[in-house]
Amino acid sequence: MSTVDHIEALKAKHASLEQAIHHENTRPHPDDDAICSLKKRKLQIKDEIARLSSSSTTH
């Protein structure tokens, strides 16, 4: 898998997590622990995208 393909796959996961966070927030009684976990994972993916993007532009 190329770096570009990997970044695109991560972007898709990031968008999916965004939808999951939105879905959880719109429930009558949102689970704060689940939202926190989803947001942490989303941030990890965002950081990995940034790392891969910067490393692919320096090579």
Secondary structure, DSSP 4 states (H G I P E B T S, - for coil): --HHHHHHHHHHHHHHHHHHHHHHHTSSS--HHHHHHHHHHHHHHHHHHHHHHHHHHH-
